[in-house]
Amino acid sequence: MNVTIRTLTIPLLAIALQSGFAVQAAQAAQPASGTAISRTASTLTTADGVQLYYKDWGPKDGQVVTFSHGWPLSSDSWESQMLFLASQGYRVVAHDRRGHGRSSQPWEGNDMDHYADDLAAVIEALDLKDVTLVGFSTGGGEVARYIGRHGTGRVKKAVLVSAVPPMMLRTADNPGGVPLEVFDGIRRASLENRSQLYLDLASGPFYGFNRPDAKVSQGLIDSWWAQGMQAGHKNTYDSIAAFSATDFREDLKKFDVPTLVIHGDDDQIVPLDVSGKASAAQVKGAKLIVYHGAPHGLTDTHKDRFNKDLLDFLSE
């Protein structure tokens, strides 16, 4: 492998297009209606023919919380939070992003606009209202783009966790972002051996297992790798550009609901200053909670604290 993941000292998961990069517009194509063509107890089909797998746990009359997962994972990455909140009487819903998990693997449409429209399809197909949207990492971008494209008519609150907004990529008007040289190296690693890339990420910076005296969990590593390898190669490849080069600054301006931002100050994947602090500063009235020493994957490494903070925010 040309890139040794554990030795990189700058943020990892910001990948531009292989031949240069293209910053994704804050508002691109007209949003889809969000209406699903068909639905079963665990799948729905979108207007462009993509089958999405989803989970719908807890009492159907409970306050609704949706979860949008990170790259290259699936809704399984939220199981600790979903089980916890469902046991507290909340209705919790999470889907596998197109191309990830048990959802189908379309060749096209692996971008933030389609991700946001898929979230809208789930929300509208299940007729969810007064929803708290929770997004982790790439899922935080999905939540931001959903609000940017579909508004907050069905939204009560929003939570961004280790999330990629406002913008990951370094550009002339985003000088604090991650440099292109890092992007190209990780993208090459994905093409060369994505299995090894995923193993290196999970066993290293994602959970902070590369830090001195870290308590390494082989179970978390194995689960992360398995979820990643279940996703489509083309889909995850395209998604790297989607979460790294999408500009969410205009989307954040449309947040008009109570918003909580949670981020670790030892996030080696999505740096706190570039993302969490910047998003909290751009969303009017947003509350920022910084976990000292926490890595990117704090929903697992700090799940008890995170679950409590999430429950407290939902109860406000």
BELNOR-V189388 format. One record per residue. RES is the residue in one small letter. SS is DSSP state (@ for helix, = for strand, . for the rest). NEAR is the number of other C-alpha atoms within 8 Angstrom. D_CENTER is the distance of its C-alpha to the mean C-alpha in whole Angstrom. Layout:
res->{RES	RES}
ss->{SS	SS}
near->{NEAR	NEAR}
d_center->{D_CENTER	D_CENTER}
This chain:
res->{m	n	v	t	i	r	t	l	t	i	p	l	l	a	i	a	l	q	s	g	f	a	v	q	a	a	q	a	a	q	p	a	s	g	t	a	i	s	r	t	a	s	t	l	t	t	a	d	g	v	q	l	y	y	k	d	w	g	p	k	d	g	q	v	v	t	f	s	h	g	w	p	l	s	s	d	s	w	e	s	q	m	l	f	l	a	s	q	g	y	r	v	v	a	h	d	r	r	g	h	g	r	s	s	q	p	w	e	g	n	d	m	d	h	y	a	d	d	l	a	a	v	i	e	a	l	d	l	k	d	v	t	l	v	g	f	s	t	g	g	g	e	v	a	r	y	i	g	r	h	g	t	g	r	v	k	k	a	v	l	v	s	a	v	p	p	m	m	l	r	t	a	d	n	p	g	g	v	p	l	e	v	f	d	g	i	r	r	a	s	l	e	n	r	s	q	l	y	l	d	l	a	s	g	p	f	y	g	f	n	r	p	d	a	k	v	s	q	g	l	i	d	s	w	w	a	q	g	m	q	a	g	h	k	n	t	y	d	s	i	a	a	f	s	a	t	d	f	r	e	d	l	k	k	f	d	v	p	t	l	v	i	h	g	d	d	d	q	i	v	p	l	d	v	s	g	k	a	s	a	a	q	v	k	g	a	k	l	i	v	y	h	g	a	p	h	g	l	t	d	t	h	k	d	r	f	n	k	d	l	l	d	f	l	s	e}
ss->{.	.	.	.	@	@	@	.	.	.	.	.	.	.	.	.	.	.	.	.	.	.	.	=	.	.	.	.	.	.	.	.	.	.	.	.	.	=	=	.	.	.	=	=	=	.	.	.	.	.	=	=	=	=	=	=	=	.	.	.	.	.	.	=	=	=	=	=	.	.	.	.	.	.	@	@	@	@	@	@	@	@	@	@	@	@	@	.	.	.	=	=	=	=	=	.	.	.	.	.	.	.	.	.	.	.	.	.	.	.	.	@	@	@	@	@	@	@	@	@	@	@	@	@	@	.	.	.	.	.	=	=	=	=	=	=	.	@	@	@	@	@	@	@	@	@	@	@	@	@	.	.	.	.	=	=	=	=	=	=	=	.	.	.	.	.	.	.	=	.	=	.	.	=	.	.	.	=	.	@	@	@	@	@	@	@	@	@	@	@	@	@	@	@	@	@	@	@	@	@	@	@	@	.	.	.	.	.	.	.	.	.	.	.	.	.	.	@	@	@	@	@	@	@	@	@	@	@	@	@	.	.	@	@	@	@	@	@	@	@	@	@	@	@	@	=	.	.	@	@	@	@	.	.	.	.	.	=	=	=	=	=	=	=	.	.	.	.	.	.	.	.	.	.	.	@	@	@	@	@	@	@	.	.	.	.	=	=	=	=	=	.	.	.	.	.	.	@	@	@	@	.	@	@	@	@	@	@	@	@	@	@	@	@	@	.}
near->{6	6	7	7	9	9	5	8	5	7	12	11	10	15	16	16	9	7	4	6	9	7	7	9	7	12	8	7	5	4	8	7	7	14	11	13	8	7	10	6	4	9	10	15	13	15	10	5	6	12	11	16	12	13	10	9	10	11	9	6	5	9	9	13	12	11	15	16	16	12	12	9	14	15	15	7	9	11	8	9	9	11	8	9	12	13	8	6	10	13	16	15	13	12	14	15	13	15	14	18	14	9	13	10	11	10	7	4	6	14	9	12	12	9	12	13	13	13	12	13	13	13	10	11	12	6	6	10	8	10	13	13	13	15	18	14	15	13	15	19	15	14	15	12	14	14	12	14	11	9	9	10	5	9	12	10	11	13	13	16	13	18	16	15	14	12	15	16	14	12	7	5	5	9	7	6	11	12	8	10	6	13	14	12	10	12	13	9	13	11	7	7	9	9	9	7	11	11	10	10	11	13	13	12	15	14	12	14	11	9	6	4	4	8	5	6	6	7	6	8	11	8	8	12	12	8	13	14	8	9	15	10	6	7	15	13	10	10	11	14	14	12	14	14	16	14	12	13	11	10	14	13	8	9	12	6	9	9	13	12	14	13	16	15	12	12	16	14	10	16	12	13	7	13	16	19	10	10	12	12	8	9	11	8	6	11	8	11	8	8	9	7	7	15	15	16	10	13	8	7	9	9	11	6	7	10	10	8	8	8	9	8	8	7	5	4}
d_center->{26	27	24	24	21	22	24	22	22	20	16	15	12	13	15	17	19	22	25	24	21	20	18	16	18	17	19	19	21	22	19	20	22	19	22	22	25	25	24	25	24	21	20	20	21	20	22	22	23	19	19	16	16	16	17	19	20	22	25	25	26	24	22	18	15	12	9	6	4	3	6	9	9	10	10	13	11	11	15	16	15	16	19	20	19	21	24	24	24	21	20	16	15	12	12	11	10	13	14	12	14	17	16	18	18	19	20	19	17	14	12	11	14	14	10	11	15	14	12	15	17	16	17	20	21	21	22	20	21	21	17	15	11	9	5	4	4	3	2	5	6	6	8	10	11	12	14	16	17	18	19	19	22	20	18	19	17	13	11	9	8	8	6	8	10	13	13	13	16	19	22	25	24	21	23	21	18	18	21	21	23	20	18	21	22	18	18	22	21	19	22	24	23	19	20	21	18	16	19	19	16	16	19	19	17	13	15	18	21	22	23	27	28	24	25	23	22	23	21	18	18	19	17	14	16	17	14	13	17	17	15	17	18	18	15	13	15	15	11	11	13	11	8	11	14	13	15	13	16	18	15	15	19	19	17	20	19	19	16	15	13	13	13	15	18	18	14	16	12	11	14	15	18	16	13	13	17	17	14	17	20	19	18	21	22	19	19	18	18	18	18	21	21	17	15	11	11	13	12	14	17	17	16	20	19	16	17	20	18	16	19	21	19	19	23	24}
